[in-house]
Amino acid sequence: MLSNITAGSAAQIDAVCASGCMQQLRHLVEVEEFDVKKEAAYALCNACIGGMPATASGLVSIGILPTLVRLLDSPDADLLLYVVDAMQAILAAAEAGDPSRGVALVVQQLETAGGCVKLESLREHENAAVYQKANWLLETYFAETDEPTSVPTATADGYSFGVPAVLPALHFGR
């Protein structure tokens, strides 16, 4: 029932959040059998995707990120797609609230929970949509640009490949 309500309007999502049941939903995802876990996960993901940025922030504050990361082990491709969508919504909300600090904190929390590793493993998923969404999330929010790149330089004898004099800075979220 809660997954259907949180699939509704932002006002409905806010009412579910205000009821105090989000912690219980998170707990159900952690301990219940798959069918119950899946419905609780959909309710949480719906709240992330359809709620206001403050809703996503509140869900992060109750510890939803490690829960979402654990769901990336699910055998259900539809659930995986929805979990990645929820992560994207949380990152977008963080970006809307505080483009530099907010996103960096969420990325750090996801990395600490093992999210980056699990998203990378989804790049080998048999479902193309799962692969594409996980890959997009990694490239958009987790891409590190601190590796030197080889830049060709024209010389009298042809081209020379070397490391640029100024290395690119490490950026998250861009």
N, C-alpha and C positions, 0 to 999 in steps of 0.2 A: 504494500500500500504506500509506504513512504517513497519508494522509487518512483511511483506514479505521481505523487504530489510534488516531489522535487523536479519532475520533468515539466512542471507547470511554470507559472510566472515567477518573477523575482520576488514578488510579495509572498507567494506561497513558500518559496524556498526560505525566505527570511522567517516566516512563521515556524517552519520545521526547525530551523536553527535556533530560534528563540525558545523552542520547547525543551531544549537541552538534550535532545536525543542523538545528536551527532556523535558524541563520545561513545554511546552505546552502539551505534552503527559501526563505528571504527572497531570497537571490540568484537562485534559479530564477524567482521571481515577477518579478524585475527584467529578466532577460535572455532567457528562453526563449520559444519559440513558444506560442501561446495555450493549446493543450491541456495542455502541461506546466505553464505558468503557472497555469492554472485549478486543477489538482490540488494544486500547491504552496500556492496561496492557500487552498483548502479545508482543507488540513492546518493551516495557521497559524490560520485562523478557528476551526476546531474546538478548537484548543488554547486560544484566547481564551475561547470560549463555554463549554467544558466543564471547563476547568481551574480550579484554585484561584485566589484573588486574587493570590497570589505568582507564579503562572504568568503571569498577564497583566502584572504588574509586570516580570517578567524579560523578557518579549517586548518591552515598551516600551523596556527598557534596551538591547536589541540593535537598536533602530531600526525596529520594525515599523510605527509610525504613518505615516511617509511612504510606506511600501510600500502600506499599506491605502488611503491617500488616492489614490495613483496607480491603484489598482484601481477607483476610482469612475468611471473613464472606460470601463469595460467595457461591451460591447454586450450582455452576458448578464445578463438581469434577475435570474435566480436567484442568480448570483454577487454582484450588487449587494446583494441582500437579505441575503445572508450576511455580506458585508463590513460593512454597516451594523450587523448584529447583533453582529459582533465588536467594532466600535467602541463599541457600547452596553455590551458586557460589560467592556471595558477601563475605560470611564468608571465603571461600577457598582463595579468592583473598586477603583478609585481612591477612590471615595466611601466604600466600606466601610473602607478602610485609613486614610484621612485626609480626611474630608469637605470640608474647606475647601482645604487646600494641594494635596492629591493631585489632585482634580478640576481645580483651576485650572491646574496644570502640564500635565495631559493636554490640556485645552482649548487652552491656549497652544500646545502642540506641534502639535496638529491644525490650528489656525489658521495657524501658521507654515508648515506643509506645504501649505496651500491647501485644507484640508478643508472649511472653512466655505463657501467659494465653490463647491466641487464639490457639497456637500450642497444648497446653495441651487439649483444647476442641476438637481438631481434632483427638485426640486419641480415641474418641467415634464416629468417622465418620463411616457411613455405608459402604463406599468404603474402602476396605482393603489396597489399594495402598496409599490412602491419610493417613490413620492411620500409615502405615509403614514409610512413608517418614517423617511425622511430628514427630513420635516417634524417628526415627534415628537422626533427627536434634536436638531434645531436649536432647537426651542422649549424642550426640557428642559434642555439644557446650554449653548446658545449665545445664548439670548435676552438681549438687553440691554434694560434698563428705564430707561435714562438719558434717554429722550426725554420732554420735558414733555408732559403730557396735558391736555386741555381738560376742566375740571370745571365743570358747571353750578352756578350759585349763584342761589337764589331772591331776587328783588328785588321791590319794589312794582310794577314795570312788567312783570314776567315773569321770564325767566331771563337770566343773564349768564354768558358762557363766558370763562374765563380760566385762566391757569397757576396751579397750586396754589402756596401759599407755601413748602411744603417739597417739594422734588423727590425722587422715589424714588431710592434708591442703586442702583448697578450691581451686579447679582448674577449669578454664574455657578452653574450646577448646581442651581438650585431652580426 
